[in-house]
């Protein structure tokens, strides 16, 4: 049963929301538009705010859902956390799109909202304010992911969850670096 949960989590994470929305509303592959990322930020820029918000919300729900499914199946915490990781891996490297997906930001946010709800709620308003002021996802997500461990400590979140809340965003950052680096080098 535990491996079924992990595989299911990967497959749920691998549902290519931005790709599907791009095909539905623009008849185009989002991976050939803008920054070529199959995620919410690129959908927002290339398909419009409504599409970007829908993609981000669905991707976050995918992350939340896998945690809730694993918890409701009474899986041990290690399997619950592995299910979350599997969803992010599925989003970033989806079998349905030849392993070329998004960066995992929204999926990670959905996971963390379930695992560390109060700290995430505390950080929602400042994160949104930074997003509105900067009009750029990167500084707002950097703030959220850097501030989260400190807010977790304030609310006495267990160390395992604090570490997980550092590791998942680190995976997002590494994915972003390696996906963006070839484009930056190509431009210089």
ZAKE-145381 format. One record per atom (N, C-alpha, C, CB): residue in three letters; z, x, y. Coordinates in steps of 0.1 Angstrom, whole numbers, padded with zeros to 4 digits, always signed. Glycine has a CB too. Layout:
alaZXY ...
//
This chain:
unk+0000+0008-0012 unk+0000+0000+0000 unk+0000+0009+0013 unk+0012-0009+0000 unk+0008+0020+0013 unk+0008+0027+0026 unk-0006+0033+0029 unk+0017+0039+0025 unk-0014+0038+0019 unk-0027+0043+0023 unk-0037+0032+0027 unk-0033+0051+0011 unk-0035+0020+0021 unk-0043+0009+0025 unk-0041+0006+0040 unk-0039-0004+0017 unk-0028+0006+0045 unk-0025+0004+0059 unk-0031+0015+0067 unk-0009+0004+0061 unk-0031+0027+0063 unk-0037+0038+0071 unk-0052+0037+0072 unk-0033+0052+0065 unk-0058+0034+0060 unk-0073+0032+0060 unk-0077+0020+0069 unk-0078+0030+0046 unk-0069+0009+0067 unk-0072-0003+0076 unk-0071+0001+0091 unk-0062-0014+0072 unk-0061+0009+0094 unk-0058+0013+0108 unk-0070+0021+0113 unk-0045+0021+0109 unk-0075+0030+0105 unk-0087+0038+0109 unk-0099+0028+0111 unk-0091+0048+0098 unk-0101+0019+0102 unk-0112+0010+0104 unk-0111+0001+0116 unk-0114+0002+0091 unk-0099-0004+0119 unk-0097-0012+0131 unk-0099-0004+0143 unk-0083-0018+0131 unk-0094+0009+0143 unk-0096+0018+0155 unk-0111+0021+0156 unk-0088+0030+0153 unk-0118+0021+0145 unk-0133+0025+0146 unk-0142+0014+0151 unk-0137+0029+0132 unk-0137+0002+0152 unk-0145-0009+0158 unk-0150-0005+0172 unk-0138-0023+0158 unk-0163-0003+0174 unk-0167+0003+0186 unk-0169-0007+0198 unk-0181+0010+0184 unk-0158-0011+0204 unk-0158-0021+0214 unk-0168-0019+0225 unk-0144-0023+0220 unk-0168-0007+0231 unk-0177-0004+0242 unk-0191-0005+0238 unk-0174+0010+0248 unk-0194+0000+0226 unk-0208-0001+0221 unk-0212-0015+0219 unk-0209+0007+0207 unk-0203-0023+0213 unk-0207-0038+0211 unk-0209-0045+0224 unk-0196-0044+0203 unk-0200-0043+0234 unk-0201-0049+0247 unk-0214-0045+0254 unk-0188-0046+0256 unk-0216-0032+0253 unk-0229-0026+0259 unk-0241-0033+0254 unk-0229-0011+0258 unk-0241-0034+0241 unk-0253-0041+0234 unk-0254-0055+0238 unk-0252-0039+0219 unk-0242-0062+0239 unk-0242-0076+0242 unk-0247-0079+0256 unk-0229-0082+0239 unk-0242-0072+0266 unk-0244-0075+0280 unk-0256-0068+0286 unk-0232-0074+0288 unk-0259-0056+0281 unk-0270-0048+0287 unk-0281-0044+0277 unk-0264-0035+0293 unk-0279-0047+0265 unk-0288-0044+0254 unk-0291-0028+0254 unk-0302-0051+0256 unk-0280-0021+0257 unk-0281-0006+0257 unk-0269+0000+0249 unk-0281-0001+0271 unk-0271+0012+0245 unk-0261+0020+0238 unk-0253+0027+0249 unk-0267+0030+0228 unk-0240+0024+0250 unk-0231+0030+0260 unk-0231+0045+0259 unk-0217+0024+0259 unk-0234+0050+0247 unk-0233+0065+0245 unk-0245+0072+0251 unk-0233+0067+0230 unk-0254+0064+0256 unk-0266+0070+0264 unk-0265+0066+0278 unk-0279+0065+0257 unk-0254+0062+0283 unk-0252+0058+0297 unk-0240+0066+0303 unk-0249+0043+0298 unk-0241+0069+0316 unk-0230+0075+0323 unk-0226+0088+0316 unk-0218+0066+0324 unk-0213+0089+0313 unk-0208+0102+0307 unk-0209+0102+0292 unk-0193+0103+0311 unk-0216+0092+0287 unk-0220+0091+0272 unk-0208+0089+0263 unk-0227+0103+0268 unk-0197+0084+0269 unk-0184+0081+0262 unk-0184+0067+0258 unk-0172+0085+0270 unk-0180+0064+0246 unk-0179+0050+0241 unk-0165+0045+0243 unk-0183+0049+0226 unk-0162+0044+0256 unk-0148+0039+0259 unk-0148+0031+0272 unk-0139+0051+0261 unk-0136+0026+0275 unk-0134+0017+0286 unk-0138+0022+0300 unk-0120+0012+0287 unk-0135+0034+0303 unk-0138+0040+0316 unk-0153+0040+0318 unk-0132+0054+0318 unk-0161+0045+0308 unk-0175+0045+0310 unk-0181+0031+0310 unk-0181+0053+0298 unk-0175+0022+0302 unk-0180+0008+0303 unk-0177+0002+0317 unk-0172-0001+0292 unk-0166+0006+0323 unk-0163+0001+0336 unk-0173+0006+0346 unk-0148+0006+0341 unk-0176+0019+0346 unk-0186+0024+0355 unk-0200+0019+0353 unk-0185+0040+0354 unk-0204+0018+0340 unk-0218+0016+0337 unk-0221+0001+0335 unk-0222+0023+0325 unk-0211-0007+0330 unk-0214-0021+0327 unk-0207-0030+0337 unk-0210-0024+0313 unk-0198-0025+0345 unk-0191-0033+0355 unk-0176-0034+0352 unk-0197-0047+0356 unk-0168-0038+0362 unk-0154-0039+0361 unk-0150-0049+0350 unk-0148-0043+0374 unk-0156-0060+0349 unk-0152-0070+0339 unk-0154-0064+0325 unk-0160-0083+0340 unk-0165-0058+0322 unk-0168-0052+0309 unk-0158-0041+0306 unk-0182-0047+0308 unk-0155-0033+0316 unk-0146-0022+0314 unk-0132-0027+0311 unk-0145-0013+0326 unk-0127-0037+0318 unk-0114-0042+0315 unk-0113-0049+0301 unk-0110-0053+0326 unk-0124-0056+0298 unk-0124-0062+0284 unk-0123-0052+0274 unk-0137-0071+0283 unk-0132-0041+0275 unk-0132-0030+0265 unk-0118-0024+0264 unk-0143-0020+0269 unk-0112-0020+0276 unk-0099-0014+0276 unk-0088-0023+0269 unk-0095-0011+0290 unk-0089-0036+0272 unk-0079-0045+0267 unk-0080-0046+0251 unk-0080-0059+0273 unk-0093-0048+0247 unk-0095-0049+0232 unk-0091-0036+0225 unk-0110-0052+0229 unk-0094-0024+0231 unk-0091-0011+0225 unk-0075-0010+0225 unk-0097+0000+0233 unk-0068-0014+0235 unk-0054-0014+0235 unk-0048-0023+0224 unk-0048-0017+0249 unk-0054-0035+0223 unk-0049-0044+0213 unk-0051-0038+0199 unk-0057-0058+0214 unk-0062-0031+0197 unk-0064-0024+0184 unk-0053-0015+0181 unk-0078-0016+0184 unk-0049-0007+0191 unk-0037+0002+0189 unk-0024-0005+0186 unk-0036+0011+0201 unk-0022-0016+0194 unk-0009-0023+0192 unk-0009-0030+0178 unk-0008-0034+0203 unk-0021-0036+0174 unk-0022-0043+0162 unk-0019-0035+0150 unk-0036-0049+0160 unk-0024-0022+0149 unk-0021-0014+0137 unk-0006-0011+0136 unk-0029-0001+0138 unk+0000-0009+0147 unk+0015-0006+0146 unk+0022-0019+0142 unk+0020-0002+0160 unk+0019-0030+0147 unk+0025-0043+0143 unk+0022-0046+0129 unk+0020-0054+0152 unk+0010-0044+0124 unk+0007-0046+0110 unk+0015-0038+0101 unk-0008-0044+0107 unk+0016-0025+0104 unk+0024-0015+0096 unk+0039-0019+0096 unk+0022-0001+0101 unk+0044-0023+0108 unk+0058-0027+0109 unk+0060-0040+0101 unk+0062-0028+0123 unk+0051-0049+0102 unk+0053-0062+0095 unk+0052-0060+0080 unk+0043-0072+0100 unk+0045-0050+0075 unk+0044-0047+0061 unk+0056-0039+0056 unk+0031-0040+0058 unk+0066-0037+0065 unk+0078-0029+0062 unk+0075-0015+0058 unk+0086-0037+0052 unk+0065-0009+0064 unk+0062+0005+0061 unk+0073+0014+0067 unk+0048+0008+0066 unk+0075+0025+0060 unk+0084+0035+0067 unk+0078+0040+0080 unk+0086+0047+0057 unk+0087+0045+0088 unk+0083+0049+0102 unk+0072+0060+0101 unk+0094+0055+0110 unk+0072+0069+0092 unk+0061+0079+0091 unk+0048+0072+0088 unk+0064+0088+0079 unk+0047+0062+0080 unk+0035+0055+0078 unk+0030+0047+0090 unk+0036+0045+0066 unk+0040+0041+0097 unk+0037+0034+0110 unk+0031+0043+0120 unk+0050+0027+0116 unk+0036+0055+0121 unk+0031+0065+0131 unk+0018+0070+0126 unk+0041+0076+0133 unk+0016+0072+0113 unk+0003+0077+0108 unk-0007+0066+0110 unk+0005+0080+0093 unk-0004+0053+0109 unk-0013+0042+0112 unk-0018+0043+0126 unk-0007+0029+0109 unk-0009+0046+0135 unk-0013+0047+0149 unk-0023+0059+0151 unk-0001+0049+0158 unk-0019+0070+0145 unk-0028+0082+0146 unk-0042+0078+0140 unk-0022+0094+0139 unk-0042+0071+0129 unk-0055+0068+0122 unk-0063+0059+0131 unk-0052+0060+0109 unk-0057+0050+0139 unk-0064+0041+0148 unk-0071+0049+0159 unk-0055+0031+0154 unk-0064+0059+0165 unk-0069+0068+0175 unk-0081+0076+0169 unk-0058+0077+0181 unk-0079+0082+0157 unk-0089+0090+0151 unk-0101+0081+0148 unk-0084+0096+0138 unk-0099+0068+0144 unk-0110+0059+0142 unk-0117+0056+0155 unk-0105+0046+0136 unk-0110+0054+0166 unk-0116+0052+0179 unk-0125+0064+0183 unk-0106+0048+0189 unk-0119+0076+0182 unk-0126+0088+0186 unk-0137+0092+0178 unk-0116+0099+0187 unk-0136+0090+0165 unk-0146+0094+0155 unk-0149+0082+0145 unk-0141+0107+0147 unk-0156+0072+0150 unk-0158+0060+0142 unk-0169+0062+0132 unk-0161+0048+0151 unk-0166+0058+0120 unk-0176+0059+0109 unk-0188+0050+0113 unk-0170+0054+0096 unk-0186+0039+0120 unk-0197+0030+0124 unk-0207+0035+0134 unk-0191+0017+0129 unk-0203+0046+0141 unk-0212+0052+0151 unk-0215+0066+0148 unk-0206+0050+0165 unk-0215+0070+0136 unk-0218+0084+0132 unk-0207+0094+0138 unk-0231+0088+0138 unk-0195+0089+0138 unk-0183+0097+0142 unk-0184+0102+0157 unk-0182+0109+0133 unk-0190+0093+0165 unk-0192+0097+0180 unk-0187+0085+0188 unk-0206+0100+0183 unk-0174+0085+0191 unk-0168+0074+0198 unk-0162+0077+0212 unk-0157+0068+0190 unk-0150+0071+0215 unk-0144+0073+0228 unk-0134+0084+0227 unk-0137+0060+0232 unk-0125+0084+0237 unk-0115+0094+0238 unk-0101+0090+0233 unk-0114+0099+0253 unk-0099+0077+0231 unk-0086+0072+0226 unk-0076+0068+0236 unk-0081+0082+0217 unk-0079+0068+0249 unk-0069+0065+0259 unk-0063+0051+0257 unk-0075+0066+0273 unk-0072+0041+0257 unk-0067+0027+0257 unk-0060+0024+0243 unk-0078+0017+0258 unk-0065+0029+0233 unk-0059+0027+0219 unk-0045+0034+0219 unk-0068+0034+0208 unk-0044+0046+0225 unk-0031+0052+0226 unk-0021+0044+0234 unk-0032+0066+0232 unk-0026+0039+0245 unk-0017+0031+0254 unk-0012+0019+0246 unk-0025+0026+0267 unk-0021+0012+0239 unk-0017+0001+0231 unk-0006+0004+0220 unk-0028-0006+0224 unk-0008+0016+0214 unk+0002+0020+0204 unk+0016+0023+0211 unk-0003+0033+0197 unk+0015+0030+0222 unk+0028+0033+0229 unk+0035+0021+0235 unk+0025+0043+0240 unk+0027+0011+0239 unk+0034-0001+0244 unk+0042-0008+0233 unk+0023-0011+0249 unk+0038-0007+0221 unk+0046-0013+0210 unk+0058-0004+0206 unk+0037-0016+0197 unk+0056+0009+0205 unk+0066+0018+0201 unk+0077+0021+0211 unk+0060+0031+0197 unk+0073+0022+0224 unk+0083+0026+0234 unk+0080+0016+0246 unk+0081+0041+0239 unk+0083+0003+0243 unk+0079-0007+0253 unk+0085-0006+0266 unk+0083-0021+0247 unk+0098-0004+0267 unk+0105-0004+0280 unk+0100+0008+0289 unk+0120-0002+0278 unk+0099+0020+0284 unk+0094+0031+0292 unk+0080+0029+0296 unk+0094+0044+0284 unk+0071+0023+0288 unk+0058+0020+0292 unk+0057+0009+0303 unk+0049+0015+0279 unk+0066-0001+0302 unk+0066-0011+0312 unk+0071-0005+0325 unk+0076-0022+0308 unk+0081+0004+0325 unk+0085+0010+0337 unk+0074+0018+0344 unk+0097+0020+0334 unk+0066+0024+0336 unk+0055+0033+0341 unk+0042+0025+0345 unk+0052+0044+0331 unk+0041+0013+0341 unk+0029+0005+0344 unk+0025+0004+0358 unk+0030-0009+0338 unk+0035+0000+0367 unk+0032-0002+0381 unk+0028+0011+0388 unk+0044-0008+0388 unk+0035+0022+0386 unk+0031+0035+0393 unk+0018+0040+0387 unk+0041+0045+0391 unk+0015+0038+0375 unk+0002+0042+0369 unk-0009+0034+0375 unk+0002+0040+0354 unk-0007+0021+0376 unk-0018+0012+0382 unk-0020+0016+0397 unk-0014-0002+0381 unk-0009+0019+0404 unk-0010+0023+0418 unk-0018+0035+0420 unk+0004+0025+0425 unk-0016+0045+0411 unk-0024+0058+0412 unk-0038+0055+0409 unk-0018+0068+0402 unk-0041+0046+0399 unk-0054+0042+0395 unk-0061+0036+0407 unk-0054+0033+0383 unk-0055+0027+0414 unk-0061+0020+0425 unk-0063+0029+0437 unk-0051+0008+0430 unk-0053+0038+0440 unk-0055+0047+0451 unk-0065+0058+0448 unk-0041+0054+0454 unk-0065+0064+0437 unk-0074+0075+0433 unk-0088+0070+0429 unk-0068+0083+0423 unk-0088+0057+0424 unk-0101+0052+0418 unk-0107+0061+0408 unk-0111+0050+0430 unk-0098+0066+0400 unk-0101+0075+0389 unk-0091+0074+0378 unk-0103+0090+0394 unk-0096+0072+0366 unk-0086+0071+0354 unk-0079+0084+0351 unk-0094+0067+0342 unk-0085+0095+0353 unk-0078+0108+0349 unk-0065+0110+0355 unk-0088+0119+0352 unk-0063+0109+0369 unk-0050+0112+0375 unk-0040+0102+0370 unk-0051+0112+0390 unk-0044+0089+0369 unk-0034+0079+0365 unk-0029+0081+0351 unk-0040+0065+0367 unk-0038+0085+0342 unk-0034+0087+0328 unk-0026+0100+0327 unk-0047+0088+0319 unk-0030+0110+0335 unk-0022+0123+0335 unk-0008+0120+0339 unk-0028+0133+0344 unk-0006+0112+0349 unk+0007+0108+0354 unk+0015+0101+0343 unk+0006+0099+0366 unk+0008+0091+0337 unk+0015+0083+0326 unk+0019+0092+0315 unk+0005+0072+0321 unk+0010+0100+0310 unk+0013+0108+0298 unk+0023+0119+0300 unk+0001+0113+0292 unk+0023+0124+0313 unk+0033+0135+0316 unk+0047+0129+0319 unk+0028+0143+0329 unk+0047+0117+0326 unk+0060+0111+0329 unk+0067+0104+0317 unk+0058+0100+0340 unk+0059+0100+0307 unk+0064+0092+0296 unk+0076+0099+0289 unk+0053+0089+0287 unk+0075+0112+0285 unk+0086+0118+0278 unk+0099+0118+0286 unk+0083+0132+0274 unk+0098+0119+0299 unk+0110+0119+0308 unk+0116+0105+0308 unk+0107+0124+0322 unk+0108+0095+0310 unk+0113+0081+0310 unk+0118+0078+0296 unk+0102+0071+0314 unk+0112+0083+0285 unk+0117+0081+0272 unk+0131+0087+0271 unk+0108+0087+0261 unk+0133+0099+0276 unk+0146+0105+0275 unk+0157+0097+0283 unk+0146+0119+0281 unk+0153+0092+0294 unk+0162+0083+0302 unk+0167+0071+0294 unk+0155+0079+0315 unk+0157+0065+0287 unk+0161+0053+0279 unk+0165+0057+0265 unk+0149+0044+0278 unk+0168+0069+0262 unk+0173+0074+0249 unk+0165+0070+0237 unk+0187+0069+0247 unk+0152+0072+0239 unk+0142+0069+0228 unk+0144+0080+0218 unk+0127+0069+0234 unk+0144+0077+0205 unk+0145+0087+0194 unk+0135+0099+0196 unk+0144+0081+0180 unk+0140+0111+0193 unk+0131+0123+0195 unk+0118+0122+0187 unk+0139+0135+0190 unk+0118+0116+0175 unk+0105+0115+0168 unk+0095+0107+0176 unk+0107+0108+0155 unk+0099+0096+0183 unk+0090+0088+0191 unk+0086+0095+0204 unk+0096+0075+0194 unk+0095+0103+0209 unk+0092+0111+0221 unk+0081+0121+0217 unk+0104+0118+0227 unk+0083+0128+0206 unk+0073+0138+0202 unk+0059+0131+0199 unk+0078+0145+0189 unk+0060+0120+0193 unk+0047+0112+0190 unk+0041+0108+0203 unk+0050+0100+0181 unk+0049+0104+0213 unk+0043+0101+0226 unk+0038+0112+0234 unk+0054+0094+0234 unk+0041+0124+0229 unk+0035+0137+0235 unk+0022+0140+0227 unk+0045+0148+0235 unk+0023+0139+0213 unk+0012+0143+0205 unk+0000+0135+0206 unk+0017+0143+0190 unk+0001+0121+0207 unk-0011+0113+0208 unk-0018+0116+0221 unk-0007+0098+0207 unk-0011+0116+0233 unk-0019+0119+0245 unk-0025+0134+0244 unk-0009+0118+0257 unk-0018+0143+0237 unk-0024+0156+0236 unk-0037+0155+0228 unk-0014+0166+0228 unk-0038+0147+0218 unk-0050+0145+0211 unk-0061+0139+0220 unk-0048+0135+0199 unk-0057+0130+0229 unk-0066+0124+0239 unk-0071+0135+0248 unk-0059+0113+0247 unk-0062+0144+0253 unk-0066+0155+0262 unk-0075+0165+0255 unk-0054+0162+0267 unk-0072+0168+0243 unk-0081+0178+0235 unk-0095+0172+0233 unk-0074+0181+0222 unk-0095+0159+0229 unk-0108+0152+0227 unk-0116+0152+0240 unk-0106+0138+0222 unk-0109+0149+0251 unk-0116+0148+0264 unk-0121+0162+0268 unk-0106+0144+0275 unk-0113+0173+0266 unk-0117+0186+0269 unk-0130+0190+0261 unk-0106+0196+0266 unk-0130+0188+0248 unk-0141+0192+0240 unk-0154+0183+0242 unk-0137+0192+0226 unk-0151+0171+0246 unk-0163+0162+0249 unk-0169+0165+0263 unk-0159+0147+0248 unk-0161+0169+0272 unk-0165+0171+0286 unk-0170+0185+0288 unk-0154+0168+0296 unk-0165+0195+0281 unk-0168+0209+0283 unk-0183+0212+0281 unk-0160+0217+0272 unk-0190+0207+0271 unk-0204+0210+0270 unk-0212+0205+0282 unk-0210+0204+0257 unk-0208+0194+0288 unk-0215+0188+0299 unk-0213+0196+0312 unk-0211+0173+0302 unk-0200+0201+0313 unk-0197+0210+0325 unk-0204+0223+0324 unk-0181+0212+0326 unk-0204+0229+0312 unk-0211+0242+0310 unk-0226+0240+0313 unk-0209+0247+0296 unk-0232+0229+0309 unk-0246+0226+0311 unk-0249+0225+0325 unk-0250+0213+0303 unk-0240+0220+0334 unk-0243+0218+0348 unk-0241+0231+0356 unk-0233+0207+0353 unk-0234+0241+0350 unk-0232+0253+0358 unk-0243+0263+0356 unk-0219+0259+0355 
//
